[in-house]
């Protein structure tokens, strides 16, 4: 894809950063859910 001007280039960079941020948020939320699941299972086993 050919970038025609600076505004297109800036929009493209911002879009790529947005994807990276969304991916990071998804990974953190997934880790939080999996860690919470393990902690809940451990606390239920201790009771």
C-alpha distances in whole Angstrom, upper triangle without the diagonal:
4,6,9,12,14,15,11,11,14,14,11,14,16,15,15,18,19,18,20,23,23,24,26,28,28,29,32,33,33,36,38,39,39,41,43,44,45,48,49,50,52,53,54,56,58,60
4,6,9,12,13,10,10,13,13,11,14,17,16,16,19,21,20,22,25,25,26,28,30,31,32,34,36,36,38,40,41,42,44,46,47,48,50,51,52,54,56,57,59,60,62
4,6,8,9,6,6,10,10,9,11,14,14,14,17,19,19,21,23,24,25,27,29,30,31,33,34,35,37,39,40,41,43,45,46,47,49,50,52,53,55,56,58,60,61
4,7,8,7,8,11,12,11,14,16,16,17,20,21,22,24,26,27,28,30,31,32,34,36,37,38,40,42,43,44,46,48,49,51,52,53,55,57,58,59,61,63,64
4,6,5,7,9,10,11,13,15,16,17,19,20,22,23,25,26,28,29,31,32,34,35,37,38,40,41,43,44,46,47,49,50,52,53,55,56,57,59,61,62,64
4,5,5,6,9,10,11,12,14,15,17,18,20,21,23,24,26,27,29,30,32,33,35,36,38,39,41,42,43,45,47,48,49,51,53,54,55,57,59,60,62
4,5,5,6,9,10,11,12,14,15,16,19,20,21,22,24,26,27,29,30,32,33,35,36,37,39,41,42,43,45,47,48,49,51,53,53,55,57,58,60
4,5,5,6,9,10,10,12,14,15,17,19,20,21,23,25,26,27,29,30,32,33,35,36,38,39,41,42,43,45,47,48,50,51,52,54,56,57,59
4,6,5,6,9,10,11,12,14,16,17,19,20,21,23,25,26,27,29,31,32,33,35,36,38,39,41,42,44,45,47,48,50,51,53,54,56,57
4,5,5,6,9,10,11,12,14,15,17,18,20,21,23,24,26,27,29,30,32,33,35,36,37,39,41,42,43,45,47,48,49,51,53,54,55
4,5,5,6,9,10,10,12,14,15,16,18,20,21,22,24,26,27,29,30,31,33,35,36,37,39,41,42,43,45,47,48,49,51,52,54
4,5,5,6,9,10,11,13,14,15,17,19,20,21,23,25,26,27,29,30,32,33,35,36,38,39,41,42,44,45,47,48,50,51,53
4,5,5,6,9,10,11,12,14,15,17,18,20,21,23,24,26,27,29,30,32,33,35,36,38,39,41,42,44,45,47,48,50,51
4,5,5,6,9,10,10,12,14,15,16,18,20,21,22,24,26,27,29,30,31,33,35,36,37,39,41,42,43,45,47,48,49
4,5,5,6,9,10,11,12,14,15,17,19,20,21,23,25,26,27,29,30,32,33,35,36,37,39,41,42,43,45,47,48
4,5,5,6,9,10,11,13,14,15,17,19,20,21,23,25,26,27,29,30,32,33,35,36,38,39,41,42,44,45,47
4,5,5,6,9,10,11,12,14,15,17,18,20,21,23,24,26,27,28,30,32,33,34,36,37,39,40,42,43,45
4,5,5,6,9,10,11,12,14,15,16,18,20,21,22,24,26,27,28,30,31,33,35,36,37,39,41,42,43
4,5,5,6,9,10,10,12,14,15,16,18,20,21,22,24,26,27,29,30,31,33,35,36,37,39,41,42
4,6,5,6,9,10,11,12,14,15,17,18,20,21,22,24,26,27,28,30,32,33,34,36,38,39,41
4,5,5,6,9,10,11,12,14,15,16,18,20,21,22,24,26,27,28,30,32,33,34,36,37,39
4,5,5,6,9,10,11,12,14,15,17,18,20,21,22,24,26,27,29,30,31,33,35,36,38
4,5,5,6,9,10,11,12,14,15,16,18,20,21,23,24,26,27,29,30,32,33,35,36
4,5,5,6,9,10,11,12,14,15,16,18,20,21,22,24,26,27,28,30,32,33,35
4,5,5,6,9,10,11,12,14,15,16,18,20,21,22,24,26,27,28,30,31,33
4,6,5,6,9,10,11,12,14,15,16,18,20,21,23,24,26,27,29,30,32
4,5,5,6,9,10,11,12,14,15,17,18,20,21,23,24,26,27,29,31
4,5,5,6,9,10,10,12,14,15,16,18,20,21,22,24,26,27,29
4,5,5,6,9,10,10,12,14,15,16,18,20,21,22,24,26,27
4,5,5,6,9,10,11,12,14,15,17,18,20,21,23,25,26
4,5,5,6,8,10,11,12,14,15,16,18,20,21,23,25
4,6,5,6,8,10,10,12,14,15,16,18,20,21,23
4,6,5,6,9,10,10,12,14,15,16,18,20,21
4,5,5,6,9,10,11,12,14,15,17,19,20
4,5,5,6,9,10,11,12,14,15,17,19
4,5,5,6,9,10,10,12,14,15,17
4,5,5,6,9,10,11,12,14,16
4,5,5,6,9,10,11,12,15
4,5,5,6,9,10,11,13
4,5,5,6,9,10,11
4,6,5,6,9,10
4,5,5,6,9
4,5,5,7
4,5,5
4,6
4
